[in-house]
Amino acid sequence: MRNLLRRLTRRPDAPQPAPTSTIRSGPLRPWQMRERCFNQRRHGLDPVEIRAFLHRVADELAVAQTALVAVQEENVRIKNALRTWQSAQSANRRYR
């Protein structure tokens, strides 16, 4: 009954919740995480669905953190290369 009421009161332009299947169709978007609905069981929410969703979020967070570290290392490498190049250019001007 609660799901039926949710469907009837949802705005037509509102984003739809992520599907409950484990098929991944790209990275999770913030609205998908906010709108995620879990099936209810006798003693609360379905723990299997919640665990699968949390594992998916954790996997995507790990990928994002790995990418962030790679970008930070690349930035350090580029800054060092720029400093070296600028020092070489400065040294060339002094000796001309």
C-alpha positions as CSV (number, residue, x, y, z in Angstrom):
1,M,0.0,0.0,0.0
2,R,2.8,2.4,0.9
3,N,4.5,1.8,-2.5
4,L,1.2,2.6,-4.3
5,L,0.8,5.8,-2.3
6,R,4.4,6.8,-3.1
7,R,3.8,6.2,-6.8
8,L,0.5,8.3,-6.8
9,T,2.0,11.2,-4.9
10,R,5.3,11.4,-6.8
11,R,5.7,14.4,-9.1
12,P,5.8,13.4,-12.8
13,D,9.0,15.3,-13.4
14,A,10.8,13.8,-10.3
15,P,13.7,11.4,-11.1
16,Q,12.8,7.7,-10.7
17,P,14.6,5.7,-8.0
18,A,17.4,3.4,-9.0
19,P,16.2,-0.1,-10.0
20,T,16.4,-2.8,-7.3
21,S,18.4,-5.2,-9.5
22,T,22.1,-5.6,-9.2
23,I,22.7,-4.6,-12.9
24,R,24.9,-1.6,-13.0
25,S,24.2,1.1,-15.6
26,G,27.0,3.5,-14.9
27,P,27.9,5.4,-11.8
28,L,25.3,6.3,-9.2
29,R,24.1,9.9,-9.3
30,P,23.3,11.8,-6.1
31,W,19.6,11.8,-6.8
32,Q,19.6,8.1,-7.2
33,M,21.1,7.7,-3.8
34,R,18.6,10.1,-2.2
35,E,15.6,8.5,-4.0
36,R,16.5,4.9,-3.4
37,C,13.7,2.8,-1.9
38,F,14.1,-0.6,-0.2
39,N,11.6,-3.3,0.2
40,Q,10.1,-3.6,3.6
41,R,10.2,-6.8,5.5
42,R,8.4,-7.8,8.7
43,H,11.1,-6.4,10.9
44,G,12.2,-3.4,8.9
45,L,14.0,-3.0,5.6
46,D,15.4,-5.9,3.5
47,P,19.0,-6.3,4.7
48,V,20.1,-8.0,1.5
49,E,19.1,-5.1,-0.6
50,I,20.7,-2.6,1.7
51,R,23.9,-4.6,1.8
52,A,24.1,-4.8,-2.0
53,F,23.4,-1.1,-2.3
54,L,26.1,-0.2,0.3
55,H,28.6,-2.4,-1.5
56,R,27.9,-0.6,-4.8
57,V,28.3,2.8,-3.1
58,A,31.5,1.6,-1.5
59,D,32.9,0.3,-4.8
60,E,32.2,3.6,-6.5
61,L,33.7,5.5,-3.6
62,A,36.9,3.5,-3.9
63,V,37.1,4.1,-7.6
64,A,36.6,7.9,-7.0
65,Q,39.3,8.0,-4.3
66,T,41.7,6.1,-6.5
67,A,41.1,8.6,-9.4
68,L,41.5,11.5,-6.9
69,V,44.9,10.1,-5.8
70,A,46.0,9.7,-9.4
71,V,45.0,13.2,-10.3
72,Q,46.8,14.6,-7.3
73,E,50.0,12.7,-8.2
74,E,49.7,14.0,-11.8
75,N,49.4,17.5,-10.5
76,V,52.5,17.2,-8.4
77,R,54.4,15.8,-11.5
78,I,53.2,18.6,-13.7
79,K,54.1,21.3,-11.1
80,N,57.6,19.8,-10.7
81,A,58.1,19.7,-14.5
82,L,56.9,23.3,-14.8
83,R,59.4,24.4,-12.0
84,T,62.2,22.6,-13.8
85,W,61.3,24.2,-17.1
86,Q,61.0,27.7,-15.6
87,S,64.4,27.3,-13.8
88,A,66.0,26.2,-17.1
89,Q,64.4,29.2,-18.9
90,S,65.6,31.5,-16.2
91,A,69.1,30.1,-16.3
92,N,69.2,30.5,-20.1
93,R,68.3,34.2,-19.9
94,R,71.0,35.0,-17.4
95,Y,73.7,33.6,-19.6
96,R,72.7,35.3,-22.9
